[in-house]
Amino acid sequence: MPDVGIYVATVYGGALDVAEQIAPLFEAAGYGVEIHETPTLEKLVDPQPNLALFCISTTGRGDYPGNFTALSNALEQQRPSLEGLRYALIAMGDSSYEDSFCGAGRRLDELLTTLGGSRVGERLEVDASETPMADDAALPWAEQWLAAHS
Ligand SMILES: Cc1cc2nc3c(=O)[nH]c(=O)nc-3n(C[C@H](O)[C@H](O)[C@H](O)COP(=O)(O)O)c2cc1C
């Protein structure tokens, strides 16, 4: 059975809610699912899941949420090779923050690719100004992702 690790970066719980809404779709498609509320590098690479799905919101001015900094610091400082890592990414933000819109998700996407990871499918960006209930965008995206890639 393929497995998906869902790595959550959240301040107020919205990204965790998205992860919990999406998990049953992956389970129905035959994946084993584990949600990581306190992601670490070990949980990403040891063992590496068949798919790493990041549900990541932005705080501050383009910053990573605090629960995610153990992983983001490890990636930025240790620069591990992520060759072979397949990942998908849902970035949550608010366009009222203008040039830091979805800044953490965009930065993470670039970092994962730089370290050798391969993004599968397009990054979803959820704008809280347009889509207050993030599930309204995330669930259709997940259904389309599964139809195209599993
Ligand atoms: C203090 C604060 C700072 C924020 N900074 C940004 C930002 O720089 N860029 C952005 O796109 N969204 C920003 N947001 C919006 C959040 O990313 C957005 O509301 C998201 O849906 C929150 O998800 P969460 O419930 O998982 O924390 C900020 C929100 C707050 C409250």
The ligand as an SDF file (V2000), in Angstrom:
LIG
                    3D

 31 33  0  0  0  0  0  0  0  0999 V2000
   -0.4760   37.4990   11.9520 C   0  0  0  0  0  0  0  0  0  0  0  0
   -0.7780   36.9580   10.5930 C   0  0  0  0  0  0  0  0  0  0  0  0
    0.1550   37.0730    9.5800 C   0  0  0  0  0  0  0  0  0  0  0  0
   -0.1040   36.5830    8.2890 C   0  0  0  0  0  0  0  0  0  0  0  0
    0.8300   36.7320    7.3000 N   0  0  0  0  0  0  0  0  0  0  0  0
    0.5490   36.2920    6.0510 C   0  0  0  0  0  0  0  0  0  0  0  0
    1.4890   36.4730    4.9790 C   0  0  0  0  0  0  0  0  0  0  0  0
    2.5640   37.0360    5.1340 O   0  0  0  0  0  0  0  0  0  0  0  0
    1.1470   35.9950    3.7550 N   0  0  0  0  0  0  0  0  0  0  0  0
   -0.0380   35.3630    3.5110 C   0  0  0  0  0  0  0  0  0  0  0  0
   -0.2730   34.9600    2.3780 O   0  0  0  0  0  0  0  0  0  0  0  0
   -0.9460   35.1700    4.5110 N   0  0  0  0  0  0  0  0  0  0  0  0
   -0.6750   35.6150    5.7550 C   0  0  0  0  0  0  0  0  0  0  0  0
   -1.5920   35.4390    6.7620 N   0  0  0  0  0  0  0  0  0  0  0  0
   -2.8570   34.7470    6.4500 C   0  0  0  0  0  0  0  0  0  0  0  0
   -2.8530   33.2740    6.8280 C   0  0  0  0  0  0  0  0  0  0  0  0
   -1.7990   32.5640    6.1940 O   0  0  0  0  0  0  0  0  0  0  0  0
   -4.1850   32.6600    6.3890 C   0  0  0  0  0  0  0  0  0  0  0  0
   -5.2420   33.2690    7.0940 O   0  0  0  0  0  0  0  0  0  0  0  0
   -4.2270   31.1490    6.6000 C   0  0  0  0  0  0  0  0  0  0  0  0
   -5.4200   30.6340    6.0510 O   0  0  0  0  0  0  0  0  0  0  0  0
   -4.1520   30.7930    8.0900 C   0  0  0  0  0  0  0  0  0  0  0  0
   -4.0120   29.3900    8.1880 O   0  0  0  0  0  0  0  0  0  0  0  0
   -3.9050   28.6340    9.5970 P   0  0  0  0  0  0  0  0  0  0  0  0
   -5.2890   28.6320   10.2090 O   0  0  0  0  0  0  0  0  0  0  0  0
   -3.4730   27.2410    9.2180 O   0  0  0  0  0  0  0  0  0  0  0  0
   -2.8980   29.3150   10.4540 O   0  0  0  0  0  0  0  0  0  0  0  0
   -1.3410   35.9330    8.0380 C   0  0  0  0  0  0  0  0  0  0  0  0
   -2.2810   35.8050    9.0690 C   0  0  0  0  0  0  0  0  0  0  0  0
   -2.0140   36.3200   10.3220 C   0  0  0  0  0  0  0  0  0  0  0  0
   -3.0730   36.2270   11.3970 C   0  0  0  0  0  0  0  0  0  0  0  0
  1  2  1  0
  2  3  1  0
  2 30  2  0
  3  4  2  0
  4  5  1  0
  4 28  1  0
  5  6  2  0
  6  7  1  0
  6 13  1  0
  7  8  2  0
  7  9  1  0
  9 10  1  0
 10 11  2  0
 10 12  1  0
 12 13  2  0
 13 14  1  0
 14 15  1  0
 14 28  1  0
 15 16  1  0
 16 17  1  0
 16 18  1  0
 18 19  1  0
 18 20  1  0
 20 21  1  0
 20 22  1  0
 22 23  1  0
 23 24  1  0
 24 25  2  0
 24 26  1  0
 24 27  1  0
 28 29  2  0
 29 30  1  0
 30 31  1  0
M  END
$$$$
